[in-house]
């Protein structure tokens, strides 16, 4: 049966469910309603499957079935299921019914879901309209999810990660629709894939994203590790995005993830004995050049993260980079997405950059194509850092010109991902693509990391044959004179 399920069909039906809100609610808001409802449907379908199995196992004994359900991965009271909500879809207080279900799901799963639904209100006049319109929209949403295609019972989907892939598909499309706001909660999947390949997480390692958004990058990192032998950590400052990340982890069967809600720079939550926790693998796509990042808090930082220098108050890039470096354990490695200004800006940033290089932490600088990211057309770069490096060289890769052109966004193709990854693994100079810079090279450039200083992509123009060009011009002039003569003859015949 599972072979008959088309991921594309599931994605299409789920995306159509968004029609209820399009043009009425901003995409950056209605994503929460859709994704939370998808989560409820998933929990309900899980429960439905288990109920069927338990009925057979306990021969219909209701008491034993109830006791067994309390030991399941998630506890879902009867009035919190999708089927219950569907049955009451015509009630005048349907928004309140859904809110009550969400509240009780949280209460029944405190350890896993505490606070996940606190930022959403299905009875909101501001977001969903007056009572009549709101009820109509909610009824349409509920009925959309009754489509048989959106049946996520494990007995139907088999081992396929249908629900996880659908969730990722929706988040990516919401990010695209949300424009600039989309970049706040989603990193394009191929960029996340590239970052994961560069870091190559290993069994037993701790994975961390300090600005985890909806969690797609963390999931890509986890998927690189065989046998699910890893632990996942993240922090996100936006409450609704934090909730999406928590759900995303569960939908991808990453139940042991510790995802904290709060500002990573101003209030890091992943600490141990009043010290930053340390990780093997750290990856992030922080907000570009954040203005109000917390310079005052940095001046009195409890964790002494900014001993190399405090970044400028209107550009927080090096605040996130510094936090990530300070979160690495003795053999840790990290990759971070940055705007190109981080590579060459002066003043405070130049001093911090120089210090990182002198500590021999910087391993590679990779230039990416423009228009890869949601909400900005500017090209970005990846910085790769490593502890315990066996060389003080730095690899520069200019991958800015190899991609698939798109209307809204450009895409990295598989061949592009593999070329970048292989070049990083080989750590060699390739003409017009990569360059292994020595410490002397870096010193000579005053620790400026602007990629064109190291990778020469200049293509010499073909030498012009002046004689041939002159002959071509003469030929064209002769042809033009002949055409004009013919035109004069035609005009004379017409009496002009």
C-alpha positions as a printed NumPy array, in Angstrom:
array([[  0.   ,   0.   ,   0.   ],
       [  2.793,   2.44 ,   0.926],
       [  4.243,   2.227,  -2.571],
       [  1.039,   3.762,  -3.943],
       [  1.503,   6.938,  -1.904],
       [  2.864,   9.807,  -3.946],
       [  4.751,  12.433,  -1.952],
       [  3.988,  14.97 ,  -4.67 ],
       [  0.254,  14.263,  -4.378],
       [  0.336,  14.608,  -0.596],
       [  2.254,  17.87 ,  -0.922],
       [ -0.199,  19.189,  -3.491],
       [ -3.275,  18.457,  -1.375],
       [ -1.655,  19.912,   1.763],
       [ -0.657,  23.065,  -0.118],
       [ -4.199,  23.446,  -1.468],
       [ -5.449,  23.576,   2.113],
       [ -3.747,  26.97 ,   2.359],
       [ -6.255,  28.441,  -0.128],
       [ -8.584,  29.08 ,   2.8  ],
       [ -6.221,  31.769,   4.128],
       [ -4.605,  33.174,   0.997],
       [ -5.379,  36.842,   0.481],
       [ -6.843,  37.075,   3.972],
       [ -3.98 ,  36.23 ,   6.334],
       [ -0.294,  37.011,   5.822],
       [  1.711,  33.89 ,   4.806],
       [  4.094,  34.421,   7.717],
       [  1.049,  34.035,  10.01 ],
       [ -1.164,  31.441,   8.332],
       [  1.71 ,  28.962,   8.171],
       [  1.213,  28.485,  11.927],
       [ -2.443,  27.484,  11.521],
       [ -1.718,  25.065,   8.692],
       [  1.323,  23.416,  10.276],
       [ -0.276,  23.06 ,  13.687],
       [ -3.325,  21.487,  12.105],
       [ -1.081,  19.136,  10.16 ],
       [  0.521,  18.154,  13.468],
       [ -2.866,  17.428,  15.054],
       [ -3.777,  15.284,  12.046],
       [ -0.492,  13.392,  12.385],
       [ -1.004,  12.726,  16.116],
       [ -4.569,  11.612,  15.454],
       [ -3.537,   9.213,  12.705],
       [ -0.802,   7.761,  14.928],
       [ -3.383,   7.194,  17.648],
       [ -5.87 ,   5.652,  15.213],
       [ -3.298,   3.071,  14.129],
       [ -2.363,   2.219,  17.703],
       [ -6.025,   1.916,  18.714],
       [ -6.584,  -0.654,  15.992],
       [ -3.535,  -2.669,  17.05 ],
       [ -4.432,  -2.505,  20.743],
       [ -8.041,  -3.554,  20.092],
       [ -6.756,  -6.727,  18.511],
       [ -4.068,  -7.262,  21.135],
       [ -6.415,  -6.821,  24.127],
       [ -9.495,  -8.272,  22.468],
       [-11.462,  -5.018,  22.82 ],
       [-10.834,  -4.599,  26.57 ],
       [-11.354,  -0.81 ,  26.904],
       [ -9.601,  -0.439,  30.282],
       [ -6.446,  -2.163,  29.092],
       [ -6.517,  -0.153,  25.869],
       [ -6.773,   3.132,  27.808],
       [ -3.861,   2.161,  30.056],
       [ -1.757,   1.225,  27.034],
       [ -2.533,   4.507,  25.281],
       [ -1.105,   6.411,  28.263],
       [  2.272,   4.79 ,  27.562],
       [  2.361,   5.845,  23.91 ],
       [  4.755,   8.354,  22.349],
       [  2.005,  11.005,  22.563],
       [ -1.147,  11.039,  24.687],
       [ -4.196,  12.329,  22.826],
       [ -7.497,  12.673,  24.735],
       [-10.639,  11.776,  22.761],
       [-11.791,  15.417,  22.42 ],
       [ -8.383,  16.419,  20.999],
       [ -8.363,  14.186,  17.947],
       [ -8.85 ,  15.389,  14.408],
       [-11.952,  13.183,  14.101],
       [-13.542,  14.909,  17.106],
       [-12.783,  18.336,  15.637],
       [-14.144,  17.248,  12.258],
       [-17.341,  16.023,  13.881],
       [-17.837,  19.459,  15.489],
       [-16.742,  21.539,  12.499],
       [-20.201,  23.201,  12.199],
       [-20.327,  24.344,  15.831],
       [-20.5  ,  28.138,  16.303],
       [-17.598,  27.955,  18.775],
       [-15.322,  25.759,  16.626],
       [-12.36 ,  28.091,  17.266],
       [-12.741,  27.561,  21.01 ],
       [-13.049,  23.798,  20.499],
       [ -9.721,  23.716,  18.637],
       [ -8.054,  25.95 ,  21.243],
       [ -9.267,  23.649,  24.025],
       [ -7.911,  20.631,  22.156],
       [ -4.494,  22.283,  21.766],
       [ -4.4  ,  23.243,  25.443],
       [ -5.237,  19.723,  26.557],
       [ -2.74 ,  18.144,  24.163],
       [ -0.077,  20.3  ,  25.833],
       [ -1.298,  19.371,  29.304],
       [ -1.245,  15.656,  28.438],
       [  2.269,  15.862,  26.964],
       [  3.939,  18.412,  29.251],
       [  7.46 ,  17.072,  28.85 ],
       [  7.363,  17.183,  25.046],
       [  4.863,  19.857,  24.043],
       [  4.721,  22.365,  26.894],
       [  4.223,  25.821,  25.395],
       [  4.229,  24.691,  21.779],
       [  0.702,  25.959,  21.068],
       [  0.676,  28.999,  23.334],
       [  1.281,  31.48 ,  20.492],
       [ -1.626,  30.37 ,  18.314],
       [ -5.295,  31.282,  18.645],
       [ -7.873,  29.625,  16.402],
       [-10.501,  31.964,  17.823],
       [ -8.651,  35.178,  16.92 ],
       [-10.791,  37.915,  15.372],
       [ -7.661,  39.884,  14.451],
       [ -6.062,  37.046,  12.494],
       [ -9.061,  35.081,  11.195],
       [-11.892,  37.624,  11.002],
       [-15.324,  38.051,  12.567],
       [-17.183,  34.988,  13.861],
       [-19.04 ,  34.07 ,  10.671],
       [-15.995,  34.426,   8.4  ],
       [-13.711,  32.772,  10.946],
       [-15.987,  29.764,  11.344],
       [-16.291,  29.4  ,   7.589],
       [-12.507,  29.437,   7.173],
       [-11.93 ,  26.956,   9.966],
       [-14.588,  24.615,   8.58 ],
       [-12.904,  24.72 ,   5.168],
       [ -9.516,  23.995,   6.738],
       [-10.894,  21.046,   8.702],
       [-12.595,  19.602,   5.64 ],
       [ -9.464,  20.04 ,   3.526],
       [ -7.601,  17.776,   5.931],
       [-10.264,  15.08 ,   5.584],
       [ -8.928,  14.299,   2.1  ],
       [ -7.937,  10.58 ,   2.073],
       [ -4.582,  11.584,   0.588],
       [ -3.701,  13.218,   3.93 ],
       [ -3.876,   9.933,   5.833],
       [ -0.646,   9.686,   7.81 ],
       [ -1.265,   6.391,   9.59 ],
       [  2.036,   4.455,   9.726],
       [  0.207,   1.357,   8.49 ],
       [ -0.527,   3.288,   5.306],
       [  2.696,   5.25 ,   4.829],
       [  5.004,   2.411,   5.842],
       [  8.536,   3.537,   6.635],
       [  8.344,   6.46 ,   4.24 ],
       [  8.919,   9.846,   5.85 ],
       [  5.745,  11.195,   4.244],
       [  4.688,  13.489,   7.085],
       [  8.181,  14.911,   7.646],
       [  8.657,  15.62 ,   3.954],
       [  5.224,  17.251,   3.721],
       [  6.007,  19.506,   6.678],
       [  9.322,  20.533,   5.078],
       [  7.601,  21.132,   1.735],
       [  5.043,  23.429,   3.343],
       [  7.64 ,  25.384,   5.326],
       [  9.709,  25.937,   2.192],
       [  6.677,  27.193,   0.266],
       [  5.598,  29.415,   3.141],
       [  9.095,  30.901,   3.209],
       [  8.887,  31.594,  -0.515],
       [  5.467,  33.276,  -0.155],
       [  6.5  ,  35.265,   2.897],
       [  9.337,  37.026,   1.031],
       [ 11.751,  38.766,   3.37 ],
       [ 10.117,  37.236,   6.456],
       [ 10.666,  33.773,   5.005],
       [ 14.394,  33.997,   5.602],
       [ 13.703,  34.319,   9.312],
       [ 12.477,  30.762,   9.71 ],
       [ 13.857,  28.696,   6.817],
       [ 17.209,  27.963,   5.184],
       [ 16.907,  26.613,   1.618],
       [ 17.176,  22.825,   1.71 ],
       [ 20.112,  22.582,  -0.691],
       [ 22.123,  25.066,   1.422],
       [ 21.351,  23.041,   4.552],
       [ 22.378,  19.896,   2.684],
       [ 25.679,  21.498,   1.667],
       [ 26.417,  22.586,   5.231],
       [ 25.684,  19.087,   6.512],
       [ 27.996,  17.53 ,   3.915],
       [ 30.786,  19.92 ,   4.83 ],
       [ 30.512,  19.05 ,   8.526],
       [ 29.92 ,  15.285,   8.116],
       [ 28.409,  14.609,  11.565],
       [ 29.512,  11.31 ,  13.075],
       [ 27.786,   8.797,  15.399],
       [ 27.653,   9.902,  19.014],
       [ 28.108,  13.595,  18.279],
       [ 26.174,  16.555,  19.647],
       [ 24.622,  18.8  ,  16.977],
       [ 23.716,  22.434,  17.636],
       [ 22.098,  25.364,  15.823],
       [ 21.939,  28.581,  17.893],
       [ 19.458,  30.263,  15.502],
       [ 17.558,  27.152,  14.487],
       [ 14.413,  28.664,  12.921],
       [ 12.005,  25.866,  12.011],
       [ 14.77 ,  23.26 ,  12.381],
       [ 15.47 ,  22.259,   8.787],
       [ 19.257,  22.633,   9.129],
       [ 19.353,  20.541,  12.314],
       [ 17.348,  17.823,  10.592],
       [ 19.774,  17.784,   7.637],
       [ 22.657,  17.385,  10.083],
       [ 20.889,  14.553,  11.901],
       [ 20.091,  12.753,   8.656],
       [ 23.821,  12.466,   7.938],
       [ 24.338,  10.3  ,  11.029],
       [ 23.667,   6.546,  10.743],
       [ 21.501,   4.69 ,  13.282],
       [ 20.148,   7.927,  14.808],
       [ 23.134,   7.983,  17.163],
       [ 23.209,  11.703,  17.883],
       [ 21.788,  14.369,  20.169],
       [ 20.21 ,  17.561,  18.841],
       [ 20.168,  21.023,  20.394],
       [ 18.874,  24.37 ,  19.208],
       [ 17.676,  27.788,  20.279],
       [ 15.237,  30.142,  18.54 ],
       [ 14.162,  33.65 ,  19.586],
       [ 10.776,  33.778,  17.806],
       [  8.083,  31.973,  19.788],
       [  5.941,  30.742,  16.903],
       [  9.016,  29.615,  14.942],
       [ 10.306,  27.797,  18.033],
       [  6.987,  25.926,  18.131],
       [  7.326,  24.974,  14.451],
       [ 10.808,  23.647,  15.165],
       [  9.594,  21.514,  18.061],
       [  6.883,  19.994,  15.877],
       [  9.302,  19.534,  12.994],
       [ 11.583,  17.457,  15.211],
       [  8.751,  15.145,  16.269],
       [  7.5  ,  14.779,  12.704],
       [ 10.996,  13.599,  11.721],
       [ 11.118,  11.189,  14.689],
       [ 13.774,  13.211,  16.516],
       [ 12.173,  12.965,  19.939],
       [ 15.307,  13.669,  21.972],
       [ 15.902,  17.174,  20.599],
       [ 16.347,  19.956,  23.139],
       [ 15.037,  23.137,  21.516],
       [ 15.064,  26.252,  23.692],
       [ 13.141,  29.486,  23.256],
       [ 15.076,  32.714,  23.752],
       [ 17.652,  35.125,  22.345],
       [ 20.936,  33.227,  21.94 ],
       [ 23.161,  36.298,  22.307],
       [ 21.303,  38.047,  25.111],
       [ 20.157,  34.939,  26.948],
       [ 21.769,  31.627,  25.903],
       [ 19.68 ,  28.776,  27.301],
       [ 21.973,  25.847,  26.485],
       [ 24.262,  26.05 ,  29.494],
       [ 25.749,  23.644,  31.992],
       [ 26.915,  24.803,  35.452],
       [ 26.72 ,  28.439,  34.331],
       [ 28.949,  27.737,  31.315],
       [ 28.074,  27.368,  27.66 ],
       [ 27.438,  23.792,  26.623],
       [ 30.008,  22.458,  24.148],
       [ 29.209,  20.688,  20.898],
       [ 30.917,  18.601,  18.23 ],
       [ 29.022,  20.139,  15.318],
       [ 27.614,  23.674,  15.147],
       [ 25.806,  25.132,  12.134],
       [ 23.642,  28.22 ,  11.663],
       [ 22.15 ,  30.732,   9.268],
       [ 21.928,  33.765,  11.578],
       [ 20.14 ,  36.99 ,  10.607],
       [ 22.369,  39.07 ,   8.34 ],
       [ 23.912,  42.167,   9.956],
       [ 21.337,  42.362,  12.75 ],
       [ 21.198,  45.897,  14.181],
       [ 19.802,  45.443,  17.681],
       [ 21.688,  42.275,  18.527],
       [ 22.553,  43.089,  22.155],
       [ 25.762,  45.089,  22.325],
       [ 25.015,  46.272,  25.885],
       [ 24.563,  42.712,  27.117],
       [ 27.777,  41.727,  25.329],
       [ 29.73 ,  44.333,  27.285],
       [ 28.795,  42.489,  30.487],
       [ 28.579,  38.956,  29.109],
       [ 28.469,  36.372,  31.886],
       [ 30.039,  33.749,  29.65 ],
       [ 32.989,  35.891,  28.497],
       [ 32.24 ,  35.098,  24.846],
       [ 33.457,  38.406,  23.45 ],
       [ 37.024,  38.48 ,  24.76 ],
       [ 38.291,  38.893,  21.177],
       [ 36.347,  42.13 ,  20.895],
       [ 32.732,  43.307,  20.816],
       [ 31.199,  43.572,  17.321],
       [ 29.751,  46.931,  16.198],
       [ 26.334,  47.675,  17.67 ],
       [ 24.641,  47.864,  14.245],
       [ 26.068,  44.614,  12.822],
       [ 25.643,  41.435,  14.825],
       [ 27.296,  38.963,  12.429],
       [ 30.409,  38.427,  14.506],
       [ 28.339,  38.155,  17.681],
       [ 26.742,  34.966,  16.326],
       [ 30.035,  33.697,  14.881],
       [ 31.77 ,  34.276,  18.227],
       [ 29.01 ,  32.506,  20.145],
       [ 29.278,  29.526,  17.807],
       [ 33.065,  29.307,  18.121],
       [ 32.816,  29.506,  21.904],
       [ 30.27 ,  26.654,  21.801],
       [ 32.691,  24.225,  20.106],
       [ 34.314,  21.463,  22.106],
       [ 38.008,  20.631,  21.779],
       [ 37.542,  18.817,  18.434],
       [ 34.452,  20.686,  17.246],
       [ 33.736,  22.13 ,  13.809],
       [ 31.204,  24.609,  12.522],
       [ 29.837,  26.301,   9.424],
       [ 27.947,  29.584,   9.334],
       [ 26.17 ,  31.558,   6.591],
       [ 27.355,  35.173,   6.388],
       [ 26.954,  38.212,   4.115],
       [ 30.147,  39.038,   2.199],
       [ 30.762,  42.148,   4.307],
       [ 31.862,  39.853,   7.12 ],
       [ 34.861,  38.871,   4.987],
       [ 36.35 ,  42.328,   4.566],
       [ 34.726,  45.004,   6.768],
       [ 37.205,  46.97 ,   8.891],
       [ 37.375,  48.396,  12.401],
       [ 36.18 ,  46.065,  15.188],
       [ 35.224,  43.295,  12.805],
       [ 38.694,  43.302,  11.236],
       [ 40.307,  42.765,  14.647],
       [ 37.973,  39.885,  15.517],
       [ 38.523,  38.308,  12.096],
       [ 42.298,  38.591,  12.465],
       [ 42.155,  36.992,  15.904],
       [ 40.181,  33.992,  14.601],
       [ 42.759,  33.487,  11.855],
       [ 45.715,  33.781,  14.222],
       [ 44.122,  31.205,  16.511],
       [ 44.084,  28.91 ,  13.46 ],
       [ 40.337,  28.317,  13.683],
       [ 39.27 ,  29.333,  10.174],
       [ 39.335,  26.376,   7.784],
       [ 37.507,  27.525,   4.633],
       [ 35.679,  30.432,   2.971],
       [ 33.081,  29.465,   0.351],
       [ 31.336,  31.988,  -1.883],
       [ 27.781,  31.068,  -2.911],
       [ 25.589,  32.279,  -5.802],
       [ 23.259,  35.25 ,  -5.448],
       [ 19.514,  34.87 ,  -4.798],
       [ 19.772,  31.582,  -2.935],
       [ 18.139,  32.789,   0.257],
       [ 14.591,  33.924,   1.006],
       [ 14.169,  37.637,   1.501],
       [ 17.504,  38.78 ,   0.076],
       [ 19.079,  38.728,  -3.36 ],
       [ 22.614,  39.35 ,  -2.156],
       [ 25.15 ,  36.543,  -2.441],
       [ 26.293,  34.955,   0.818],
       [ 29.305,  32.947,   1.903],
       [ 29.986,  30.034,   4.216],
       [ 32.713,  30.193,   6.842],
       [ 34.005,  26.851,   8.096],
       [ 35.82 ,  26.726,  11.442],
       [ 37.619,  23.776,  13.037],
       [ 39.383,  23.118,  16.305],
       [ 42.701,  21.211,  16.324],
       [ 43.587,  21.87 ,  12.703],
       [ 46.75 ,  20.214,  11.371],
       [ 47.567,  23.141,   9.041],
       [ 47.281,  26.919,   9.148],
       [ 46.249,  27.218,   5.485],
       [ 42.766,  28.45 ,   4.554],
       [ 40.818,  27.127,   1.569],
       [ 38.905,  29.627,  -0.571],
       [ 36.195,  28.393,  -2.958],
       [ 34.347,  30.608,  -5.437],
       [ 31.146,  28.693,  -6.237],
       [ 29.193,  31.828,  -7.111],
       [ 28.736,  31.128, -10.824],
       [ 27.528,  27.513, -10.769],
       [ 23.802,  27.046, -10.074],
       [ 20.391,  26.557, -11.661],
       [ 18.688,  29.821, -12.54 ],
       [ 15.207,  30.296, -11.07 ],
       [ 12.473,  32.934, -11.318],
       [ 12.289,  33.831,  -7.634],
       [ 15.356,  32.03 ,  -6.411],
       [ 18.431,  30.309,  -7.726],
       [ 19.172,  26.715,  -6.719],
       [ 22.296,  24.705,  -6.07 ],
       [ 22.171,  21.526,  -8.149],
       [ 23.449,  18.152,  -6.979],
       [ 26.523,  18.599,  -9.171],
       [ 27.2  ,  21.957,  -7.508],
       [ 26.836,  20.494,  -4.007],
       [ 29.151,  17.625,  -4.842],
       [ 31.784,  19.85 ,  -6.448],
       [ 31.923,  22.155,  -3.428],
       [ 31.997,  19.234,  -0.968],
       [ 34.666,  17.329,  -2.909],
       [ 36.823,  20.434,  -3.297],
       [ 36.617,  20.993,   0.46 ],
       [ 37.545,  17.368,   1.161],
       [ 40.465,  17.465,  -1.286],
       [ 41.588,  20.864,   0.008],
       [ 43.409,  21.755,  -3.213],
       [ 43.795,  24.71 ,  -5.545],
       [ 41.697,  24.46 ,  -8.723],
       [ 42.204,  27.061, -11.413],
       [ 39.494,  29.733, -11.298],
       [ 37.557,  27.835,  -8.599],
       [ 39.578,  27.346,  -5.41 ],
       [ 42.812,  28.433,  -3.754],
       [ 44.704,  27.195,  -0.69 ],
       [ 45.985,  30.356,   0.967],
       [ 48.968,  30.242,   3.297],
       [ 49.249,  32.292,   6.458],
       [ 51.664,  34.513,   4.53 ],
       [ 48.962,  35.128,   1.899],
       [ 46.509,  36.12 ,   4.597],
       [ 48.992,  38.404,   6.336],
       [ 49.864,  40.039,   3.028],
       [ 46.157,  40.814,   2.527],
       [ 45.895,  42.113,   6.109],
       [ 43.512,  39.244,   6.963],
       [ 40.97 ,  40.453,   4.437],
       [ 39.021,  37.378,   3.305],
       [ 37.399,  38.839,   0.193],
       [ 37.357,  35.831,  -2.129],
       [ 38.518,  37.579,  -5.366],
       [ 41.791,  38.366,  -3.584],
       [ 42.573,  34.649,  -3.587],
       [ 40.564,  33.011,  -6.373],
       [ 41.186,  34.611,  -9.758],
       [ 38.126,  33.982, -11.912],
       [ 39.09 ,  36.53 , -14.563],
       [ 38.622,  35.201, -18.089],
       [ 40.793,  36.84 , -20.72 ],
       [ 38.809,  38.063, -23.661],
       [ 39.614,  36.491, -26.974],
       [ 42.079,  38.594, -28.991],
       [ 40.283,  40.698, -31.575],
       [ 41.351,  40.254, -35.212],
       [ 41.161,  43.886, -36.345],
       [ 41.612,  42.999, -40.023],
       [ 38.757,  40.476, -39.944],
       [ 36.479,  42.922, -38.126],
       [ 37.238,  45.614, -40.725],
       [ 36.371,  43.211, -43.528],
       [ 33.107,  42.308, -41.781],
       [ 32.203,  45.991, -41.409],
       [ 32.905,  46.635, -45.093],
       [ 30.766,  43.627, -46.058],
       [ 27.883,  44.858, -43.879],
       [ 28.119,  48.37 , -45.33 ],
       [ 27.969,  46.945, -48.862],
       [ 24.912,  44.842, -47.979],
       [ 23.277,  47.875, -46.359],
       [ 23.881,  49.97 , -49.534],
       [ 22.268,  47.231, -51.659],
       [ 19.22 ,  47.077, -49.376],
       [ 18.84 ,  50.871, -49.49 ],
       [ 19.019,  50.797, -53.315],
       [ 16.266,  48.169, -53.429],
       [ 14.151,  50.203, -51.022],
       [ 14.53 ,  53.315, -53.248],
       [ 13.342,  51.324, -56.295],
       [ 10.268,  50.065, -54.397],
       [  9.408,  53.549, -53.154],
       [  9.674,  54.962, -56.738],
       [  7.274,  52.253, -57.992],
       [  4.824,  53.25 , -55.247],
       [  5.051,  56.917, -56.272],
       [  7.025,  58.163, -53.277]])
